């Protein structure tokens, strides 16, 4: 295990992690290598103020260590706010593995990652994220007990609960904008058809919505076209198509100075983490009259499921708390309108109130 500043030096971008613009009083940032399995990863722990940091492990072919670090820092801080807003006694952390999940990932690599998680002595608890399957979590669990979302820790795959929360949040946003949560006939552009995005699309289709779908994985797109009678577009075009709702369910930072002026939807509500590239982008959405559902509020279903699940237990409590995401967003939207603030500013305030308490 190597100190992170070495990776920054290798990337040739920042002198130390403390200089990184996404560094916000993170407690630990660790750079990991395992030459035998090809593992190269970064684990970022933002806060343990409310309890051990909990956040998923993402496997993605980042172009550089600097890009991976940016993601780890942003996502870990987002998990702190997500867990606080969801009312969980957990802090925020995140891990990113620099690899192609379809070509490079192996059981041995995931077990090696678990060994490094174990070295952190429970300050970081890992779980499933982009590029990681339920089977991968079982391999990680072979090396550490500090893991959630496995058969031994409760309900298994958290993605259905993430999707349930996102679907519930979309209905809350539709209710705020249109006065009803009936989705019949509304057009939704779903960007990203992974475990969560495909589940969200299925729920929207069942509720009567018309779907436009996009993903870099062609088989997922073809399946959605056949199953949901959807229309496909290039992922780079998903935000600009004519639709009532844009649901980003892939990677973050997709809402930025380049994309926001092109959005035609009245609502942006999806599963992706860290959707806003900068705080100014939230203001830009508000200025255009687009309602934004803060990502860490709407996509908290997965973390709720892995935080509250018990081995062999019922999912009733998890579903109840996940469905409450709609109530939380309704409160956020109402307060934002009343106080002339962006929804994420109100969501941040609610989370920070719990952290400071």
C-alpha positions in Angstrom: 0.0 0.0 0.0 1.6 3.3 -1.1 0.9 6.8 0.1 -1.3 8.7 -2.4 1.0 11.7 -3.0 3.2 9.2 -5.0 0.3 8.6 -7.4 -0.2 12.3 -7.7 3.4 12.8 -8.5 3.2 10.0 -11.1 0.2 11.7 -12.7 2.1 15.0 -12.8 -0.9 17.1 -11.8 -0.9 18.0 -8.1 2.0 18.3 -5.7 -0.1 16.6 -3.0 -3.6 15.4 -2.5 -4.2 18.5 -0.4 -3.9 20.7 -3.5 -6.7 18.9 -5.3 -9.8 21.0 -5.9 -12.0 18.1 -4.8 -10.2 17.6 -1.5 -12.6 18.7 1.3 -11.1 17.8 4.7 -10.9 14.1 3.7 -9.7 12.0 6.6 -7.8 9.3 4.6 -6.9 8.9 1.0 -5.0 5.7 0.2 -3.4 4.5 -3.1 -3.4 0.8 -3.6 -1.4 -1.5 -5.9 -1.2 -5.3 -6.1 1.2 -6.3 -8.9 0.3 -10.0 -8.9 -3.4 -9.3 -9.8 -3.0 -6.0 -11.6 -5.0 -4.1 -9.0 -4.6 -0.3 -9.0 -7.1 1.5 -6.8 -7.7 4.6 -4.7 -9.7 4.4 -1.4 -11.0 7.8 -0.1 -12.6 8.3 3.3 -14.2 11.6 3.6 -15.8 11.5 7.1 -16.5 9.1 10.0 -18.3 11.7 12.0 -21.5 9.7 12.0 -19.9 6.3 12.0 -17.7 4.1 9.7 -17.5 5.4 6.2 -19.7 3.4 3.8 -19.5 3.7 0.0 -19.3 1.5 -3.1 -16.3 0.2 -5.1 -16.3 1.4 -8.7 -14.3 -0.4 -11.5 -13.7 1.9 -14.4 -11.0 2.3 -17.1 -9.9 5.8 -16.0 -7.6 7.6 -18.4 -5.2 8.6 -15.6 -4.6 8.4 -11.9 -5.6 12.0 -11.6 -9.0 11.3 -13.2 -9.5 8.4 -10.8 -8.6 10.5 -7.8 -11.1 13.2 -8.8 -13.8 10.6 -8.9 -12.8 9.1 -5.5 -12.7 12.4 -3.8 -16.0 13.6 -5.2 -17.8 10.4 -4.7 -16.6 9.9 -1.1 -17.8 13.4 -0.1 -21.1 12.7 -1.8 -21.5 9.5 0.3 -21.1 11.5 3.5 -24.0 13.8 2.5 -26.0 10.9 1.1 -25.8 8.9 4.4 -26.5 11.9 6.5 -29.5 12.9 4.4 -30.9 9.3 4.6 -30.7 9.4 8.4 -28.0 6.7 8.6 -25.3 6.5 11.3 -22.6 6.2 8.7 -19.9 8.3 7.3 -18.8 8.6 3.6 -16.1 6.8 1.7 -15.5 5.4 -1.8 -13.1 3.2 -3.7 -12.2 3.3 -7.4 -10.4 0.5 -9.2 -8.6 1.5 -12.4 -9.5 -1.3 -14.8 -11.9 -2.3 -17.5 -14.7 -4.2 -15.8 -15.3 -6.4 -18.9 -11.6 -7.1 -19.7 -9.4 -6.7 -16.7 -11.5 -7.6 -13.7 -10.8 -11.0 -12.1 -11.9 -12.8 -8.9 -8.2 -12.6 -7.7 -8.2 -8.8 -8.2 -11.4 -8.4 -6.2 -10.0 -10.6 -3.4 -6.8 -8.5 -3.4 -8.9 -5.4 -3.1 -10.7 -6.9 -0.1 -7.4 -7.5 1.6 -6.6 -3.8 1.3 -10.0 -2.8 2.6 -9.3 -5.1 5.6 -6.1 -3.2 6.4 -8.2 -0.1 7.1 -9.7 -1.9 10.2 -13.3 -1.0 9.5 -13.0 2.7 8.9 -14.2 2.0 5.3 -17.0 -0.5 4.5 -17.2 -1.3 0.8 -20.2 -2.2 -1.4 -21.3 -2.6 -5.0 -21.0 0.3 -7.6 -20.5 0.8 -11.3 -18.5 -2.1 -12.9 -19.0 -4.4 -9.8 -21.4 -7.3 -9.7 -23.0 -9.1 -6.7 -20.6 -12.0 -7.5 -17.6 -9.6 -7.2 -18.8 -8.6 -3.8 -18.7 -12.3 -2.7 -15.0 -12.4 -3.8 -14.3 -9.3 -1.8 -16.0 -10.8 1.2 -13.5 -13.7 1.0 -10.8 -11.2 2.2 -12.7 -8.9 4.5 -15.7 -8.6 6.8 -15.9 -4.9 6.1 -18.3 -5.4 3.1 -22.0 -5.1 2.5 -24.4 -6.2 -0.2 -23.5 -9.9 0.0 -25.5 -13.0 0.8 -24.0 -13.2 4.2 -24.7 -9.5 5.1 -28.4 -9.4 4.3 -30.3 -8.6 1.1 -27.6 -9.0 -1.5 -27.6 -6.9 -4.6 -28.5 -3.3 -3.6 -29.3 -2.0 -7.1 -33.1 -2.8 -7.0 -33.4 -0.6 -4.0 -31.4 2.2 -5.6 -33.8 1.9 -8.6 -36.8 1.9 -6.4 -35.6 5.1 -4.7 -34.9 6.8 -8.0 -38.3 5.8 -9.4 -40.0 7.2 -6.3 -37.9 10.4 -6.6 -38.9 10.8 -10.2 -42.5 10.6 -9.2 -42.0 13.3 -6.5 -40.4 15.6 -9.1 -43.2 15.0 -11.5 -45.7 15.8 -8.8 -43.9 19.0 -8.0 -43.8 20.2 -11.6 -47.0 18.8 -13.0 -49.2 18.5 -9.9 -49.6 14.7 -10.3 -47.3 11.8 -10.2 -48.9 10.0 -13.1 -46.2 9.1 -15.6 -48.5 7.9 -18.3 -47.4 9.4 -21.7 -44.4 11.2 -20.3 -41.1 10.7 -22.2 -38.0 9.9 -20.2 -34.5 9.8 -21.6 -32.6 7.2 -19.5 -28.8 7.5 -19.9 -27.1 4.3 -18.7 -28.6 0.8 -18.6 -26.5 -0.9 -15.9 -28.0 -2.7 -13.0 -29.8 0.4 -11.7 -30.6 2.2 -15.0 -32.2 -0.9 -16.6 -34.3 -1.4 -13.4 -35.4 2.3 -13.4 -36.3 1.9 -17.1 -38.4 -1.1 -16.4 -40.3 0.7 -13.6 -40.9 3.7 -15.8 -42.2 1.5 -18.7 -44.6 -0.3 -16.3 -45.9 3.1 -15.1 -46.7 4.1 -18.7 -43.8 6.3 -19.6 -42.3 6.4 -23.1 -38.5 5.6 -23.1 -35.5 6.9 -24.9 -32.5 4.8 -23.9 -28.7 5.0 -24.3 -25.7 3.1 -23.1 -22.1 2.3 -24.3 -23.0 -1.4 -24.0 -24.9 -2.3 -27.2 -26.5 -5.5 -25.9 -28.1 -3.6 -23.1 -29.6 -1.0 -25.5 -31.0 -3.8 -27.8 -32.6 -5.5 -24.8 -34.3 -2.2 -23.8 -35.5 -1.6 -27.3 -37.1 -5.0 -27.4 -38.4 -5.1 -23.8 -39.7 -1.5 -23.4 -40.4 -0.5 -27.0 -37.8 2.2 -26.5 -36.0 4.4 -28.9 -32.2 4.4 -28.8 -29.8 7.4 -29.0 -26.1 7.8 -28.6 -25.2 8.4 -24.9 -23.7 11.7 -25.8 -27.1 12.8 -27.1 -29.2 11.6 -24.2 -29.4 14.9 -22.5 -30.4 17.0 -25.5 -33.3 14.9 -26.9 -36.9 16.1 -26.6 -38.2 14.6 -23.4 -40.1 15.5 -20.2 -37.5 14.0 -17.9 -33.8 13.3 -18.3 -32.6 10.5 -16.1 -28.8 10.3 -15.9 -27.9 6.8 -14.6 -24.3 6.5 -15.8 -21.2 8.4 -14.6 -21.1 11.8 -12.9 -20.3 15.4 -14.0 -22.7 15.1 -16.9 -24.5 18.3 -15.9 -22.1 21.0 -16.9 -21.7 24.3 -18.8 -21.7 22.3 -22.1 -24.7 20.1 -21.6 -27.1 22.2 -19.5 -28.0 24.8 -22.2 -28.9 21.8 -24.5 -31.3 20.0 -22.0 -34.9 20.2 -23.2 -36.5 18.3 -20.3 -38.2 20.0 -17.4 -36.8 17.6 -14.8 -33.4 16.0 -14.3 -33.7 13.0 -11.9 -31.5 10.0 -12.1 -29.2 7.5 -10.4 -25.8 8.8 -11.3 -23.5 10.1 -8.5 -22.1 13.7 -8.5 -24.1 14.7 -11.6 -23.2 18.4 -11.2 -19.7 19.2 -12.4 -19.6 22.4 -10.3 -22.0 24.2 -7.9 -22.6 26.8 -10.6 -24.2 24.1 -12.7 -27.0 23.8 -10.2 -27.7 27.5 -10.5 -27.7 27.1 -14.3 -30.4 24.5 -14.1 -32.5 26.7 -11.8 -32.0 29.7 -14.1 -33.4 27.6 -17.0 -36.4 26.5 -15.0 -35.3 22.8 -14.8 -36.0 21.0 -11.6 -33.0 19.0 -10.4 -33.3 16.1 -7.9 -30.1 16.1 -6.0 -28.3 12.9 -6.8 -27.3 11.9 -3.3 -30.9 12.3 -2.1 -32.6 10.4 -4.9 -30.2 7.5 -5.3 -29.9 6.6 -1.6 -31.9 3.4 -1.8 -28.9 1.2 -2.3 -27.0 2.5 0.7 -30.1 2.2 2.8 -30.5 -1.4 1.8 -26.9 -2.3 2.7 -27.0 -0.3 5.9 -30.2 -1.6 7.4 -30.3 -5.2 6.0 -29.8 -8.1 8.4 -28.9 -11.7 7.3 -32.2 -13.6 6.7 -34.2 -10.5 7.6 -37.2 -8.9 5.9 -36.8 -6.0 3.5 -39.8 -4.2 4.8 -37.9 -1.6 6.8 -35.5 -1.0 3.9 -38.4 -0.5 1.4 -40.2 1.8 3.8 -37.1 4.0 4.3 -36.4 3.9 0.6 -39.9 5.0 -0.3 -39.5 7.9 2.1 -37.0 9.3 -0.4 -40.0 10.7 -2.2 -41.1 12.6 1.0 -37.5 13.9 1.5 -37.4 15.3 -2.1 -40.8 16.8 -1.8 -39.6 18.7 1.3 -36.4 19.8 -0.6 -38.4 21.0 -3.6 -40.8 23.0 -1.5 -38.1 24.6 0.6 -36.1 25.4 -2.5 -39.0 27.1 -4.1 -40.0 29.0 -0.9 -36.4 30.2 -0.2 -35.4 30.8 -3.9 -32.6 28.3 -3.5 -31.5 25.4 -5.6 -32.6 21.9 -4.5 -29.0 20.8 -3.8 -28.4 23.8 -1.6 -31.4 22.8 0.6 -30.3 19.2 0.6 -26.8 20.2 1.6 -28.2 22.3 4.5 -30.3 19.4 5.8 -27.3 17.0 5.7 -24.9 19.5 7.3 -27.3 20.1 10.1 -27.2 16.4 11.0 -23.4 16.3 10.6 -22.9 19.3 12.9 -25.3 17.9 15.5 
